[in-house]
Amino acid sequence: MSNYIFTVVLMLLVIGCQSEAPESDLSENSQQQPPMNGQMQQPQMDIDVSEEELELFLDASERARSLQMDAEQEMLAVLEEEGLEVETYSTIAQSLQMGQPADSIDASAEDMARYENASVQIEEIGSAMDQDVTSAIEDEGMEMERFQEINMAIQMDPQLQQRAQALFQQRQGDNMMQQQPGQ
């Protein structure tokens, strides 16, 4: 399962996924799309999230995102060391995930060997990242289960999305003000 996650991460990198700041996560999710004719609206999660809890969530999210970005860089370095293109790795991984026999995948034996070597290392990086992210979230004072619950609620509840985005933007503004010289 975690190999699939890493494949998805690497595939996103191939297609130009922006990984600059967590603001893109919140702002993308907060853009309300009007429902199309006959299309049902997303159900809302009915959970209470205090301002303090939302602050903790954003702190934990920032730390988790930083750890994930570091792990992505390590994974890319592994592929580079192996001499394997991200696209090739992703294609092989996706084919294997879909149950395609290894010998029928359109990749050279050399690329398949590189894939195997890289996968072992990427799996180790991913496992370490999972542990680091869980620890970071808990170090921020939030249980992983509650973090996931709030994350899901933010994706499904437009009002909570707006609150999270406003708090995030406020933090960004505060950071900008602190970084400006002479003020």
C-alpha positions in Angstrom: 0.0 0.0 0.0 2.7 2.5 0.9 4.5 1.7 -2.4 1.3 3.0 -4.1 1.5 6.2 -2.1 5.1 6.8 -3.1 4.2 6.1 -6.7 1.4 8.7 -6.6 3.8 11.2 -5.0 6.4 10.6 -7.6 3.8 10.7 -10.4 2.6 14.1 -9.1 6.1 15.4 -9.3 6.3 14.2 -12.9 3.3 16.1 -13.9 4.4 19.3 -12.3 2.7 19.2 -8.9 3.5 22.4 -7.0 5.2 21.7 -3.7 6.0 25.2 -2.6 3.8 25.9 0.3 0.9 24.3 2.1 -1.3 27.3 1.0 -1.9 25.5 -2.3 -3.5 22.6 -0.4 -5.9 24.8 1.4 -6.7 27.2 -1.4 -7.3 24.4 -3.9 -9.7 22.7 -1.5 -11.4 25.9 -0.6 -12.4 26.8 -4.2 -16.1 25.9 -4.2 -17.3 24.5 -7.5 -21.0 25.0 -8.2 -22.7 21.6 -8.5 -23.5 20.6 -12.1 -27.1 19.6 -13.0 -27.9 16.3 -11.4 -24.7 16.2 -9.4 -25.0 15.8 -5.6 -23.1 18.2 -3.3 -20.4 16.9 -1.1 -21.7 15.9 2.3 -20.5 18.0 5.2 -18.8 16.4 8.2 -20.4 17.7 11.4 -17.5 18.0 13.8 -16.6 20.8 16.1 -13.1 22.3 15.6 -12.1 25.0 18.1 -9.7 27.8 17.0 -7.0 26.3 19.2 -7.5 22.9 17.6 -7.4 24.5 14.1 -4.1 26.3 15.1 -2.7 22.9 16.3 -3.8 21.3 13.0 -2.1 24.0 10.9 1.1 23.7 13.0 1.1 19.9 12.6 0.3 20.2 8.9 3.2 22.5 8.3 5.6 20.1 10.0 4.2 17.1 8.2 4.4 18.8 4.8 8.0 19.8 5.5 8.9 16.2 6.4 7.0 14.9 3.3 8.8 17.3 1.0 12.2 16.2 2.5 11.2 12.6 1.9 10.2 13.3 -1.7 13.6 14.9 -2.3 15.3 11.8 -0.8 13.1 9.6 -3.1 14.1 11.6 -6.1 17.7 11.3 -5.2 17.4 7.5 -5.0 15.9 7.4 -8.5 18.7 9.7 -9.7 21.4 7.4 -8.1 19.8 4.4 -9.7 19.7 6.2 -13.1 15.9 5.7 -13.3 13.6 8.4 -14.6 10.6 9.3 -12.4 8.3 8.6 -15.3 9.8 5.1 -15.9 9.6 4.3 -12.2 6.0 5.5 -12.0 5.0 3.6 -15.1 6.5 0.3 -13.8 5.0 0.9 -10.3 1.5 1.6 -11.7 1.7 -1.4 -14.0 2.6 -3.7 -11.1 -0.1 -2.2 -8.9 -2.7 -2.9 -11.6 -1.6 -6.6 -11.5 0.3 -6.6 -14.8 3.0 -9.3 -14.7 6.5 -7.9 -14.5 7.6 -9.7 -17.7 4.8 -8.0 -19.7 5.7 -4.4 -18.7 7.2 -2.2 -21.4 10.5 -1.7 -19.6 14.0 -3.0 -20.1 15.4 -5.6 -17.8 17.9 -3.0 -16.7 15.1 -0.6 -15.8 13.2 -3.3 -13.9 16.3 -4.1 -11.8 16.8 -0.3 -11.2 13.1 -0.2 -10.2 13.5 -3.0 -7.7 16.6 -1.4 -6.1 14.9 2.0 -5.9 11.7 0.5 -4.5 13.5 -1.0 -1.5 15.1 2.3 -0.7 11.9 4.3 -1.3 9.9 2.0 0.9 12.4 2.6 3.7 12.3 6.3 3.2 8.5 6.2 3.2 8.3 4.1 6.4 10.6 6.5 8.1 8.6 9.5 6.9 5.4 7.9 8.1 6.9 7.5 11.6 8.3 11.0 11.5 5.0 12.6 10.4 3.1 10.8 13.1 5.7 11.9 15.7 5.6 15.4 14.5 1.8 15.6 14.6 1.8 14.1 18.1 4.6 16.5 19.1 2.4 19.4 18.2 -0.2 18.1 20.7 -2.6 16.3 18.4 -3.5 12.7 18.1 -3.1 11.3 14.6 -6.8 10.1 14.5 -8.0 13.6 15.3 -5.6 15.1 12.8 -7.0 12.9 10.1 -10.6 13.7 11.1 -10.0 17.4 10.9 -8.2 17.0 7.6 -11.2 15.1 6.2 -13.6 17.7 7.6 -11.6 20.6 6.0 -11.9 18.9 2.6 -15.7 18.4 3.0 -16.9 21.4 5.0 -16.7 24.7 3.1 -17.1 26.7 6.3 -14.2 24.9 8.0 -12.2 25.3 4.8 -12.7 29.0 4.9 -11.7 29.2 8.6 -8.6 27.2 7.9 -7.7 29.2 4.9 -8.3 32.5 6.7 -6.1 31.4 9.6 -3.4 30.2 7.2 -3.5 33.5 5.3 -3.3 35.4 8.6 -0.2 33.5 9.6 1.3 34.1 6.2 0.7 37.8 6.6 2.1 37.8 10.1 5.2 36.0 8.8 5.6 38.6 6.0 5.3 41.4 8.5 8.0 39.9 10.7 10.4 39.4 7.8 10.1 43.0 6.5 13.1 45.1 7.7 12.6 48.4 9.5 9.2 47.5 11.0 
